[in-house]
Amino acid sequence: MSPGEITEAELRDVLAKFYEGVRAHPVLGPVFNGIVDDWDSHMLRLEEFWSSLILSSGRYKGNPVAMHMMHAAVIKSEMFERWLELWRKTTDEILSPEAARLLQERADRIAVRLQLSMFGDRAIGGAHTNTRVNE
């Protein structure tokens, strides 16, 4: 699938629904809600990040690994699989199968990179395994 087939509006919709689920999640919610002080600002940064990643917009000017490293004391390696499960569910609900698959593959890579950066050899292997069943 061409990234051009995913729009900024679709990315915003995915992120809004996904982070609504994250905030309400029994494991992820307390961590995210304890870290994020300004959800509007955080959502804008996430939109910039995913727009840069998927649409090559160049809007994001940050360092996601460094931002997550600041919170390594409260982020546990096991949380990444829960994050990915919710991401897969959300993208499957909102996007075409091809678009969902693209975003899921990118999220898998992000999870692996963050886990390796944060936990090294202690990182669990589940985050890099896409458990999605081929359609």
PAZAPA-4460 file (N, C-alpha, C; in steps of 0.05 Angstrom, whole numbers, plus 32768, in hexadecimal, padded with zeros to 4 digits):
% residues 135
    n_x    n_y    n_z   ca_x   ca_y   ca_z    c_x    c_y    c_z   seq   type   mol
   8011   7FE8   8000   8000   8000   8000   8011   8019   8000     1      M     A
   8009   802C   7FF1   8017   8046   7FF0   800F   8057   8009     2      S     A
   8023   8062   8016   801C   8074   802D   800A   808A   8025     3      P     A
   800A   8092   800B   7FF9   80A8   8002   7FDB   80A1   8003     4      G     A
   7FD5   8087   8007   7FB9   807F   8009   7FAE   8082   8025     5      E     A
   7FBF   808A   8038   7FB7   808F   8053   7FB8   80AE   8056     6      I     A
   7FA3   80B9   8061   7FA1   80D6   8064   7FA8   80DF   8080     7      T     A
   7FAE   80F9   8083   7FB2   8105   809D   7F99   8101   80AF     8      E     A
   7F82   8104   80A3   7F69   8101   80B2   7F66   80E5   80BD     9      A     A
   7F6D   80D1   80AC   7F6C   80B5   80B6   7F7F   80B0   80CD    10      E     A
   7F97   80BB   80CA   7FAB   80B9   80E0   7FA0   80C5   80FA    11      L     A
   7F94   80DD   80F7   7F89   80EA   810F   7F73   80D9   811B    12      R     A
   7F62   80CD   810A   7F4C   80BC   8114   7F57   80A3   8123    13      D     A
   7F6B   8097   8117   7F78   807F   8124   7F84   8087   813F    14      V     A
   7F93   809D   813F   7FA0   80A5   8158   7F8C   80AD   816D    15      L     A
   7F77   80BB   8166   7F63   80C3   8179   7F56   80AA   8186    16      A     A
   7F4D   8098   8175   7F40   807F   8180   7F54   806E   8190    17      K     A
   7F6C   806B   8185   7F80   805B   8192   7F87   8066   81AE    18      F     A
   7F8D   807F   81B0   7F94   808B   81CA   7F7D   808D   81DD    19      Y     A
   7F65   808E   81D3   7F4D   808C   81E4   7F4E   8070   81F1    20      E     A
   7F54   805C   81E2   7F56   8041   81ED   7F6E   803E   8200    21      G     A
   7F84   804A   81F9   7F9C   8049   820A   7F95   8055   8225    22      V     A
   7F89   806C   8225   7F83   807B   823E   7F70   806B   8250    23      R     A
   7F5F   805B   8244   7F4C   804B   8253   7F56   802F   825A    24      A     A
   7F6C   8027   824E   7F77   800C   8252   7F80   8008   826F    25      H     A
   7F7A   7FF1   827B   7F81   7FED   8297   7F9F   7FEC   829D    26      P     A
   7FAF   7FE5   828A   7FCC   7FE4   828E   7FD9   7FFC   8282    27      V     A
   7FD3   8003   8269   7FE0   801A   825B   7FD6   8035   8266    28      L     A
   7FBC   8037   826C   7FB0   8050   8274   7FBF   805E   828B    29      G     A
   7FC3   8050   82A1   7FD1   805D   82B8   7FEC   8067   82B1    30      P     A
   7FFB   8059   82A0   8016   8062   8298   8014   807B   8286    31      V     A
   8004   8079   8271   8002   8090   825F   7FF6   80A9   826D    32      F     A
   7FE1   80A4   827C   7FD4   80BB   828A   7FE6   80C7   829F    33      N     A
   7FF8   80B7   82AA   800B   80C1   82BE   8022   80D0   82B1    34      G     A
   8028   80CB   8298   803E   80D8   828A   8035   80F1   827A    35      I     A
   801E   80EE   826C   8015   8104   825B   8005   8118   826B    36      V     A
   8010   8131   826B   8002   8147   827A   7FEE   8155   8268    37      D     A
   7FF5   8158   824E   7FE5   8167   823B   7FDF   8155   8223    38      D     A
   7FC7   8149   8224   7FC0   8136   820F   7FBE   8143   81F3    39      W     A
   7FB4   815C   81F2   7FB1   816A   81D9   7FCD   816D   81CB    40      D     A
   7FE0   8176   81DB   7FFB   8179   81D0   8007   815E   81C9    41      S     A
   8003   814A   81D9   800D   812F   81D4   8001   8124   81BA    42      H     A
   7FE7   8128   81B6   7FDA   811E   819E   7FE5   812C   8185    43      M     A
   7FEB   8146   8187   7FF7   8154   8171   8012   8149   816A    44      L     A
   8022   8143   817E   803D   8137   8179   803A   811C   816C    45      R     A
   8027   810C   8175   8022   80F2   8169   8019   80F4   814C    46      L     A
   8008   8107   8147   8000   810B   812B   8017   8113   811A    47      E     A
   8029   8124   8124   8041   812C   8115   8053   8114   8111    48      E     A
   8056   8104   8125   8068   80EC   8123   805D   80D9   810E    49      F     A
   8043   80D1   810F   8039   80BE   80FD   8037   80CA   80E0    50      W     A
   8031   80E3   80DE   8031   80F0   80C4   804D   80EF   80B7    51      S     A
   8061   80F4   80C7   807D   80F2   80BD   8084   80D5   80B5    52      S     A
   807C   80C2   80C6   8082   80A6   80C2   8074   809B   80AA    53      L     A
   805A   80A0   80A7   804A   8093   8092   8049   80A4   8079    54      I     A
   8046   80BE   807C   8042   80D0   8065   805B   80DF   805D    55      L     A
   8071   80DB   806B   808A   80EA   8066   8086   8108   8066    56      S     A
   8075   8111   8079   806F   812E   807A   8086   813F   8086    57      S     A
   8097   8132   8096   80AD   8140   80A3   80A3   8152   80BA    58      G     A
   808B   814E   80C3   8080   815F   80D8   808B   815A   80F3    59      R     A
   8094   8141   80F8   809E   813A   8113   80BC   8141   8115    60      Y     A
   80C2   814F   812B   80DE   8158   8130   80E7   814F   814B    61      K     A
   80E2   8137   8153   80EA   812E   816E   80FA   8114   816D    62      G     A
   80FD   8109   8185   810C   80F1   8189   80FB   80DE   819A    63      N     A
   80EC   80CC   818E   80DA   80BB   819D   80E8   80A9   81B1    64      P     A
   8100   809F   81A9   810E   808D   81BB   8116   809D   81D5    65      V     A
   8121   80B4   81D2   8129   80C4   81E9   8110   80CB   81FB    66      A     A
   80FA   80D1   81EE   80E1   80D7   81FD   80D8   80BF   820E    67      M     A
   80D9   80A8   8202   80D1   8090   8211   80E6   8088   8226    68      H     A
   80FF   808C   8221   8114   8086   8234   8110   8096   824E    69      M     A
   8105   80AD   824C   8100   80BE   8264   80EC   80B1   8277    70      M     A
   80DC   809E   826C   80C7   8091   827C   80CC   8073   827F    71      H     A
   80E4   806B   827C   80EB   804E   827D   80E4   8041   8298    72      A     A
   80E4   8051   82AD   80DE   8046   82C7   80C1   803D   82CA    73      A     A
   80AF   8048   82BA   8092   8040   82BC   8088   8031   82A4    74      V     A
   8098   8031   828F   8090   8021   8277   809D   8006   8279    75      I     A
   808C   7FF1   8278   8096   7FD6   827A   8096   7FC9   825E    76      K     A
   80A9   7FB8   8259   80AB   7FAB   823F   8091   7F9D   8237    77      S     A
   8083   7F90   824A   806B   7F82   8243   8055   7F94   8239    78      E     A
   8056   7FAE   823F   8041   7FC0   8236   8041   7FC4   8218    79      M     A
   8057   7FBF   820B   8058   7FC3   81EE   8045   7FB1   81DF    80      F     A
   8043   7F98   81E8   8030   7F86   81DA   8013   7F8F   81DE    81      E     A
   800C   7F99   81F5   7FF1   7FA4   81F9   7FED   7FBC   81E7    82      R     A
   8001   7FCD   81E5   7FFF   7FE5   81D4   7FFB   7FDC   81B7    83      W     A
   800A   7FC8   81AE   8007   7FBE   8193   7FEC   7FB1   818E    84      L     A
   7FE2   7FA2   81A1   7FC8   7F95   819E   7FB2   7FAA   819A    85      E     A
   7FB3   7FBF   81AA   7F9F   7FD5   81A8   7FA3   7FE4   818D    86      L     A
   7FBC   7FE8   8185   7FC2   7FF5   816B   7FB7   7FE4   8154    87      W     A
   7FBB   7FCA   8155   7FB1   7FB9   813F   7F92   7FBA   813E    88      R     A
   7F86   7FB8   8155   7F68   7FB9   8157   7F5E   7FD4   814B    89      K     A
   7F6A   7FEA   8153   7F61   8004   814A   7F65   8008   812C    90      T     A
   7F7D   8001   8123   7F82   8005   8106   7F70   7FF3   80F5    91      T     A
   7F6C   7FDA   80FF   7F5A   7FC8   80F0   7F3D   7FD3   80EF    92      D     A
   7F34   7FE0   8104   7F19   7FEB   8104   7F16   8003   80F2    93      E     A
   7F2B   8014   80EF   7F28   802D   80E2   7F32   802D   80C5    94      I     A
   7F47   801F   80BF   7F54   8020   80A5   7F4E   8009   8093    95      L     A
   7F55   800C   807A   7F53   7FF5   8068   7F68   7FE0   8071    96      S     A
   7F64   7FC7   8069   7F78   7FB3   8072   7F95   7FBA   806A    97      P     A
   7F99   7FC5   8053   7FB4   7FCC   804A   7FC0   7FE3   805B    98      E     A
   7FB0   7FF7   8060   7FB9   800D   8070   7FBE   8004   808D    99      A     A
   7FAC   7FF4   8097   7FAF   7FEA   80B3   7FC9   7FDA   80B5   100      A     A
   7FCE   7FC9   80A1   7FE7   7FB9   80A2   8000   7FCA   80A1   101      R     A
   7FFF   7FDF   8091   8016   7FF1   8090   801C   7FFE   80AB   102      L     A
   8007   8009   80B7   800B   8015   80D2   8012   8001   80E7   103      L     A
   8008   7FE9   80E5   800F   7FD4   80F8   802D   7FCC   80F5   104      Q     A
   8036   7FCA   80DD   8052   7FC3   80D8   8064   7FD9   80E3   105      E     A
   805D   7FF2   80DF   806D   8008   80EA   806D   8008   8109   106      R     A
   8055   8003   8114   8053   8002   8132   8064   7FEB   813D   107      A     A
   8064   7FD4   812F   8075   7FBD   8138   8092   7FC6   8139   108      D     A
   809B   7FD3   8124   80B7   7FDC   8123   80BD   7FF1   813A   109      R     A
   80AB   8002   813E   80AE   8016   8153   80B0   8008   816E   110      I     A
   809F   7FF5   8173   809F   7FE7   818D   80BA   7FD8   8191   111      A     A
   80C4   7FCB   817C   80DD   7FBE   817E   80F4   7FD1   8185   112      V     A
   80F4   7FE7   8176   810A   7FFB   817A   8109   8007   8197   113      R     A
   80F1   800E   81A0   80EE   8019   81BA   80F6   8004   81D0   114      L     A
   80ED   7FEC   81CC   80F3   7FD7   81E0   8111   7FD2   81E1   115      Q     A
   811E   7FD0   81CA   813B   7FCB   81CA   814A   7FE3   81D7   116      L     A
   8141   7FFB   81D1   814D   8013   81DC   8149   8014   81FB   117      S     A
   8132   800D   8204   812B   8010   8220   8134   7FF9   8231   118      M     A
   8133   7FE0   8226   8137   7FC8   8236   814D   7FB6   822C   119      F     A
   8159   7FBC   8215   816E   7FAB   820B   8167   7F8E   8209   120      G     A
   8178   7F7C   8214   8173   7F60   8213   815B   7F57   8224   121      D     A
   8151   7F69   8235   813A   7F62   8246   8120   7F65   8236   122      R     A
   8122   7F71   821E   8109   7F75   820E   80FD   7F5B   8207   123      A     A
   80E2   7F5A   820A   80D4   7F41   8202   80D3   7F3F   81E4   124      I     A
   80D0   7F28   81D9   80D0   7F24   81BC   80B5   7F29   81AF   125      G     A
   809F   7F2B   81BF   8085   7F2C   81B3   807F   7F45   81A2   126      G     A
   808C   7F5B   81A8   8084   7F74   819A   808C   7F73   817D   127      A     A
   80A0   7F64   8176   80A9   7F64   815A   809B   7F4F   8149   128      H     A
   8089   7F40   8156   807B   7F2B   8148   805F   7F35   8142   129      T     A
   8059   7F39   8128   803E   7F42   8121   802B   7F2A   8123   130      N     A
   8019   7F2B   8135   8007   7F14   813A   7FEE   7F16   8128   131      T     A
   7FED   7F29   8116   7FD6   7F2C   8104   7FD5   7F14   80F2   132      R     A
   7FBD   7F0A   80EF   7FB8   7EF3   80DD   7FB5   7EFE   80C0   133      V     A
   7FC3   7EF2   80AE   7FC0   7EFB   8092   7FA3   7EF7   8088   134      N     A
   7F9A   7F0A   807A   7F7E   7F09   8070   7F7C   7EFB   8056   135      E     A
***
